[in-house]
Amino acid sequence: MSGHGAAQPMTSAPCGPLTGTADVPGDKSISHRSFILGALCVGETRITGLLEGQDVLDTGRAMQAFGAQVIQHGAGDWSVHGVGVGGFGEPENIIDCGNSGTGVRLIMGAMATTPITATFTGDASLNGRPMGRVTDPMALFGAQAFGRAGGRLPMTIVGARDAVGVEYTVPMPSAQVKSAVLLAALNARGETRVIEREATRDHTERMLAGFGADIAVEDTGKDRVITLQGQPDLQPQTIAVPRDPSSAAFPVCAALIVEGSDVLVPGIGLNPTRAGLFTTLREMGADLTYENERVEGGEPVADLRARFSPDMKGIAVPPARAASMIDEYPILSIVAAFAEGVTDMQGVKELRVKESDRIDAMAKGLRAAGVTVDEGEDWWKITGMGPKGVPGGATAEARLDHRIAMSFLILGMGAQQAMAVDDAGPIATSFPIFQGLMGALGADLRPLDG
């Protein structure tokens, strides 16, 4: 079953060259934060290019439940009339965050220092994921959390009254945890210091500064220290959301493994805390170039051109790069299967607690497709079979995980035989136009009777 209805099996057959322009949706991370920070201003924040996937729409509905007005004006064109820092009202009903770990964790942070109570739930996948990594630092502000065993949803958060700033060292490389603490700090008196041992995506810091927060970031050489002054008057903004590099990864990687392909993916955000996949692909020998490099809304942006790359080699991906590409390891493993030699991915234990255990899900699906995979708790290795070398001809379990489903559909495009997934429904959470976009490039994606 998908998170929002009956399972939707789909198959992807070997195809001819993928060619054309792939206009991928807006960045999911920035879209979530646009709704939340817009709700924490007084006045109208206008957003264009918003990703209208289920995850982001669930966050928009949550902001409405807390009292903000969220209005759609056209495709990707939205406005948020916010209630200000500390202005959230108590929701009348349970907040359903669907499949979105980012959404629920950021929203918990945003309300944790307001003296209201809210209950959160999600689909089967989200309700199986740990929330203690967020509720533990929220407790330092004085918030209380009451959930199922193991710190799992459904969960009720009782927000703190008169919260005071804290100092918190993030115990794992997680932009979600860091961002939740920073959002909680907005309504805490005084200064909050968040210390990262490893840098993670910095959209929250960039956007808080853009909205007028008093925030400073210092790289000490050992740690990354973020200092935020609480109780600011955030100012409404006009936000143009860049296109999502995590979504761009799928047409880019498909082009690299399908003979004769040449695909342009315009307007992709290349924030250095997000671009690790593209750096890795180029190190493997991918024919991937940046064109028309520019800065838009404070974020580096470029057009990506990807061409069929038959000479790619497996590499050891530096563990320090994991935080900048954690969501892209599933699709990287597909490319690795079509490269020559071994691709070694270390320091990736965060993949075990994503929408699914992504190491286990990808390992089982790749083995079913004829690929050799070795794995450990925080690492995995793919032995590549070269261009056209992957047999395919299997069905992979998506496990309610959009990135698993899309990754195996990409594999089918370059394999010897078609590849199927048992449920493509979760793809709508992040990339609702995936099937149509890939089909327009030349892919052969077809629903199966469930």
N, C-alpha and C positions, 0 to 999 in steps of 0.2 A: 504493500500500500504506500502511496505517496503521502506526504504530509497534509495534502489538501484534497484528497479524493482517491478514487480507484487508481491502481497502478497503470502506467502507460508504457508498455514495452515498445522498444524502438530498435531498428536495425540500421547499420551503416555498412554499405557495400563498397568494395574497391572502386575507385572512380578515376576519371581522366584528370588532366591538369585543373587545378583550382586557380582561377584568374579573376581579376576585378578589384573593386574597392569594398572593403568591409567596414561599414560604419557601426562600430560597436557601441553599446549603451554607455551612459555616464558612469563615473566612478562610484562604486557602492559605498566605500568608506566615507567619501566626502558627502554623498547624498544623505546617509544616516546623520552625519554631524550637522549638515545644513538644517535639517528639520529640528534637531534637538537645540542647537544654538539659536536658531530663529525663535524657538519657543521661549528661550531664556532672555530675550530682549523685550523691550516695550516698543511697539511699533511694527512696521511691516518689513520683513525680509523677503526679497524676491529671488527666486531660484530658476535658472534655466539649465537645460541639459540634465535634469534629474533622472536617475535610473528609476524606472517605474516597475521594478521587479517586486515580487511579493514581500521580500524582507524589508525593503525600504518603505513600502506602503503600510506595512504593519507598524513601523516606527512612526509614520505620520499619524496613523489612527491613535497610537498611544499618546502622542502630543495633544491631540484633540481631547482625549480622555482626561488629561491633566489641565485642560482649560484653554489651550491655544486654539486659534482658528487656522485651519490648514485648507487652502483652497487651490484647486486645479484650474488653470486658465486655458491650457492647451497641452499638446504632447510635450512632456518634459518641462512645462512652464507652470510654476507653482508660487504661491505666496504663503507666508506664515505670519500671523499677527500674534506676537508673543505676549507673555504675562510677566516677564522680567525674572531676574535671579531671585529665588525665594518665593515666587508667585504661583507655583503649582498648586492647584486645588486637588482635593482627594477624589480619585476616580470612583464612579458609581458601580463599575463592574470590574471583573477580572481583566487584566491586560494580557492579551494573547499575542505573543511575539513570533508565532509560527515556527520557522526553522532558524531564526536569526540569533546566533550567539552574540554577535556584535550589538544588535539592537537591544536585547534584554540587558546585557551587562552595562552598556552605556546609559540606558534609561535608569537602571537601578542606581548608578552613580549620581545621575542628575537629580534624582528625588531624595537621595539618602540623607541630605542635610536640611530637608524641609519637614516640619512636624506633621506629616500626613502618613497614612497607611495605604499601601497598594499591594495587590496580589498578582503574581505573574505566572503564566503558564506558556506552553508551546506545543509543538507537535511531538511525536514519539522520539524523534532524534534529539530535539532540544531538551526534552524532559529527562533524557539520559545523560546530559552533560553536566560537569561539576560547576557549581556556582561559588564554592567556598573561596576561590581565588579572588573574587570580587567582594563577597560579604565579609571576609576577614578584615581587609582594610577599611571597609565601611564601618565596622565595629569600632575602629579607632576614633571615628568621628562621633560615635554614640548611637549609630543606627543598630537596629536589631533585625535579625533574619530568622524566619521560622519556615523550614522546608522539610522535604522528605529526607530519609537517611542518605548520607553521603553528600549532603548539601545540594540536593537536586530539586528541580521544579516539580510540581507547583510550589511556589514560595511566596510568603508574605514578608514585606519589608516595612518596618515601622521607622520612619525617619526621625533623625535626631533633632532636638530642640536646642537652640543656642550653641551650635557646633563651633569648635575652635580648630584652627589649622593644625596639621600634623606633619611629621616627617616620616616618609615611607620609602623603603627600598623594595623595588619590585623583584620578587624572588625568581621569576622566570621571564624570558623575553616575550612579553605580551603587550601589544599596543592596546588591547581591550582593557586590561587591568590598569595600565597607566592612565588611559583616558577616563576610565570610571573614577579614579581617584581625583584627577584634575577637575572633572565635572562636579564631583561632590565638594571639592574645595571652593568652588565658586560661592557657595552660600555659607562658608565657615569664616568666622572672624579671624583676622590676622593672616599669617603667612603659612603656606603649605609648600613643603619641599618633597619632590618625588625624585628618587635616585634610580637610574637604570644602569645595570652592569653591562648590558648590551643594548645598543640603540635599536629602537623599533620604529615603525612608520610614524611620522611626525605630523600627520594632518591635524590632529587636535591642537597641538601647540601653534601651528601656523594659523589655524582658523580662530583660535582664541585671541591671538594678537590682532588679527584682522577685525574682530568684533570689538576691540578696544580693551581687552583685559590687560592688566599689568603682569606680564609674564616674561621671564628671562630664562634662557637656556645656556648652560655652561658645560663645555667638554673639558673635564679636568685631566684628561689623558688616561685616567683609570675608569672614571664613571661619567655618566651624562646626568647633570643635575638640573631639574626644572623647578623654578621658584615662581609661585603664583600668589598674588595678593587677593584675599577674599573679598566678597561683597562688592564687586564692581558694577557699574551701570553699563551693561553691554549695549552697543549701538547696532541697530538693524543694518543689514548689508544687502548688496546685490551680488549674487554668486553665480558665476558661470562654471558649472561642473565639468571638469575635463573628462575625457573618455577613460574607461576603466582598464588599466594595464592587465588586471587579472582576467578580464573578459577577452582582451586583445590576444592573450596567450594562446587561445584556442585556434583562431584562424591563422595566426603566425606559425604555430607548430604544425598545423595541418599542411601548410604550404611547404614547410621544410621536408616533409616525408613523402609527399605525393609528386611523382615525376612530372616535370614540365611546369610546375606551379609558379605563379608570380602574383602576389597579393599585396595590395597597399592598404594599411590600416591607419587612417588619419587621426590627428588630434589626440594622441595618447599621452596621458600624464606619465612623466618620467621622474617623479620624485625619487631621489637616490635611495630612500628607505623602502622603495617599492620595485625597483628596476633590476633586482638581482637575477631574475630569470633571463632577461635579455643579455646581460653580461655573460652569464653562464653559457648560453647558446652560442654566442660569438666565440667564446673560448673553445667550444667544441668544434668550431669550424663552420657554423651556420652562415649562410649568405643572408645576413640581416643587417640592414642599414637604416640610419636615422636621417630623415630629410626634413627641411624647413624647421629646424630647431628654434624654439622661441619660449617666452615666458607669458603665461596667461593666468591672471588671478593669483599671482605669487607662486605658481607651480610651474616647473619646467615641462614643456610639451614638445612633441615632435610627431611627424608622420613616419610610420614604420613600414619598410618594404621587405618582404620575406620571399625568397625564391628557393626552389627545390635544391637541397644540399646533400648530394650523395656521398660526400667525403667526410662526414662528421665522425669524430672520435670520442669515445668515452673519456671522462676526466674525473678527478677527485674534486667534488664541489667543496669549497672551503666552509667549515662549520660556521665561521663568523658571518657568512652570507645568509644563513638560514632565516633570520628575522626579516630580511628584505624580500624573501620569496617563499614564505612558508606555505601560502596557498597554491603555489605553482609547482610544487614537487610532484603531484599526480600527473600533470601534463608533461613535465620534464621527463618522468619515467617512461612515458610513451615515446618521446623523441629518442631517449637512450636506447630503447629496444631496436630502433632503426639505425643506430650508430654502430661503429665498429669498436669492439673492446668493452671494458667494464666502466660503468659510471657509478661512482662511490659517493653516497650521500650520508653524511655523518651529522650528529648533533641535531636531530630532527624529531625528538620525542614529543614536541607539541603536536605532531601529526596524529598521535594516538588519541588526542582529546578534542579533535575537530568535530564536524558534523557526524563523522564516523571515525573509526580507527583507520585512518587513510593508508597507513603502511600495510596493515593486514588486508584491507579491501583491494588495494592495487596489486599486492603480491599475489593474492589468489586469482584475480582476474587475468593478470599477465601470464601466470603459469598455465591457466586454462587456454590461453591463446598461444601457448608454445614457447614462452620466454622463460629463461632461467633467472630466478630472483633469490638472493640470499638476504636475510633480515635479522635484526636484533632489536632490542628495546628502543634504541634511539638512532638506528642506522638501517640502511638497506643498500643493496648493490644489484644493478641490472647488467646482465651480460648481453651486449648488443648483438643483433643478427644481421646488421647491414641493411641497405635499402632493398625493399621487396622481400626481406628475409623472414618477416614475422608471419607465421601460418594463419593466425586468427581463427575463425570458425567456431567461436564459443559464445556463451552468454555470460556476462558479468553481472554481479549483484551491485546495484547502485547504493543500497543501504541508506536511502533517504538523503543522499549527498549529491548535490548538483555537480560538484567538480569531478566526482568519480564517474557519474553518468556521461558528462561531456568528454572526459578523457578517453573512455573506451569507445565512444562513437568516433572520435578522431582516429584512434588506432585502426578501426575498420576501413577508413579511407585509403590507408597505405598498405594494408595487409593483403595476403594472398586470397583470403576468404572473408566474407562479411563477418562483422562483430555485432553482437546485440547486447542491450542492457535490459534488465528486467523492469525498470521503471525510469522513464525520462521525465516524469512529472516534476521532480524537484528542480529541474533546470530553470523553471519559471521564477524561482526565488531570486536569481541573480542575472539571468540572461534570457528573458522571455522571447527574444527574437532569434535565438540560436538556430533553430531548424531552418527558418526562412533565410537567414543571412548565409548560412553555410550552403544551403541549396542554391542560392543565387550565384555562388562562386563556382558551383559545379559538383558539390557533394551529392551523394545518393542516400538520403536519410528517409526512412519510411516507418510509420507507426505499424505495430503488429497488433493483431487482435489479442486482447488480454484474456 
